[in-house]
Amino acid sequence: MSAVTLVAVGLSLVSAVAYALAAVAQERLASRGPGAGLPRLLRTGAWWSAVGLNAAGALLHVVALEYGPLTVVQPLGALTLVAAVPLGARAAGRRVSGTEWRGTALTLLGLAALLVAASGPAPTRVLSLPGALAVAGTTAAVIGVLSRRGARPGLRHATASGFASGVASALTQTVTVAATNRSGPVPGTEVVVVAVLVAAFAAGGLLLSQTAYRGGLGGPLAVVTLANPVAAAVIGLSLLGQGLRGGAAGVLLALAGAGLAARGVVLLTRAAPAPETAREPAQSGGHDEHPVAAVLALRGTTATAEPALVPRQPEQPGHLTAL
């Protein structure tokens, strides 16, 4: 593995931790107020903390894309789920289960196999403007279909979020390679247009993930983790010429690694406990949602009227009846 690939791997590790912290924060916000819309989130400090962590992870991810190909950097996004398991367990006050440890081990083993097969030189090719627009248009259409009303909205929104983030990474690599290529022409309007597309898909992926996490962290985060590298790998292999090492053996190793990582992600998903939305307000510390705080604040409520009780007539002593 080359030195530049090692730099990309290290940056991806730190980026995954930042994304995991943001995902745990988003899930807790989503489970605390499932009906909260964007205006309310914009007034929440915890939401902006999650946005800051996502921004930090994205910045590190952008730098990693400068040194490593999509086929290396994007699969390492599965480390977000690996890091989110102990972080989420700590936030929920529980211990990491044996199934979660097995899922973590399989995910790490699969990613190691993918790194051996996919590691290569720093990226040099970029998407043309027509190619970038075609990728953006196709992805937007797919996201529109996945975001429609229907069954299992959490997983569909998670898939759309993963596709949006993967395409944003692919377009980001085009922007960074073009902007830092000192031997080529000065970046022009094409790079600016692609940068705007990156911002749109990154923001869309963030909002879609927030919607997906309303049903819990495990399943949606796993789907995001799998859909993201799939979208980026398709672009990297088909449009950017980022292949695998070792010929047929390299392809088999990459497939085996992908299978192990996917199995690990599924185990992590199944092991994640369902969010306890009924108890979340009491743990959040927010006085506006704490049930005891609501009573102490003497909020206006209407008590249920109870019938007044008076003694019965002498012919029925010892009994009470409603007035």
Disulfide bonds with the S-S distance in Angstrom:
none
